[in-house]
Amino acid sequence: MKEQINKTFLNELTEIFIHNFIYYIPSEIILEGVIEQIEDEIEDDFFDQLSLFDNYSGIAIFNNEDALEINTRIFEKRSLFEQNIFKLLDKNKSLSPYEFQFIIDKYFDKLILYLFLTKWLIDNLKKYNKGKIHLTLIGAFNLQYENFNAHLRDFYTNFGNLLDLEKEHDFSTVNFVLVYVPELVSTYTKILNKISAESNKDEKEENLKPAIENNENNQQPKKKVPKKKKVRPQINDREIEKMILERVFKIKMDL
């Protein structure tokens, strides 16, 4: 039971990575046979589109006209990364060293994957998107990478003694397409299913609302005001960043 709770906690943390995440997946990099494996889980426009994934509303295709909203969403995401750090620090108080190390290792692997993804998206933006892309959208992809980069520095500052910076990550074309693309598809499919389930629940509750209101008294319970968490100052230590990236990116990146 405790193992499942920890896994759920980890999933909740890493789902932040894909929330308000902008991406495109060129169909030409997908190896033969892979699309057939995932076609039941993806939409027809999954490939070759500038897309945004929202954990609460699903996937939306965007263009130059949406640049301002896209940048705003990405900018606001930094606070979610900061909240993850606070949640991990708090969780460390209730877990054994072994359990917490497991969560840190898995979280770090996922963070490195998204750091690689966001860098790759910048480097190949014009190559795989032939139309003229507005400078503000190019800036959005850069901002997205910087968000993950800043989070990596913050993560290292708080948990660096637990990180294996010598671990090799294989992001070669074959491994990326055969391992990571299906994993990402599985992640967003689970979130989409959650969105659908919550939507159905809300619809049922809306239908029951008139009957419930008739049986309620006029006194409304007081809502608890959530406590504001202190925002951790952003780490600007370039030496830390340089050291991390030099070690982390000793990885195969031939995509």
C-alpha positions, 0 to 999 in steps of 0.5 A: 500500500505504501509503495503505491502511495509513493508511486502516486505521489511521484506521478503527481509530481512528474505530471507537472512536466507535461502540463502546459508543455508545448511540443511537436512530434515529426512523423518522419522520425518515427520508426516503422512499426512504432505508430502501429503500436500507439495508434489506438492511443493517439489522435489523427493530428498527434504528429507534425503539429505545434501542440500544447498539452494541458492537464485539465483540458487535453491537447490544443493545436496552436499557431502564431496568433496564440503566442501571447497565451502560450508564453504566459502559460509557460511563464506561470509554470515556474511556480509549479516547479517550485511547489514540487521542490517544497513537496519533495522536501516535505515528503523527505520527513516521512519516508525512509532514506531508501524510499526517498532515494527511489523517488529522487532517482525516478524524478531526476530521470524524468527531469533529464528526459524533459530537459533533453526534449525541450532542448531538442525542440529548440534545435529542430524547430525550424527544421520540422516546422516549415511555416514561418514561426513568430519570434515570440513562439521561438521565445516560448520554446526557449523559455520552456527549456530555461524553466526546466534548466532552472528547475534542474539547478534548484533540484540539484541545490536541494538534493544534489547529494542524492543524485547520480550525475555520472549515470548515462542516459541514452537518447539515441534515435532508436531508444527515444522512439522505441522507449520514450515516445510510447512512455510519453504517449502512455502518460498523456493518455492516462491524463486524458482518461482522468480528464474524461472521468472528471468531466463525466463526474462533473456532469453527473453532479450538475444534474444532481445539483437542483435536488441537492440545493432544495435540501440544503439550508441557507447556511454555507460552510466557511471556505478555508483559505489556503496558506501561501507557501513561501516562494524559494528564490531562483538559483542563479549560480551559473557554476552549478548549472555548468557543472550539471549540464556538462555531466548530464549531457555526456549522453548519446544525443544523435536524434 
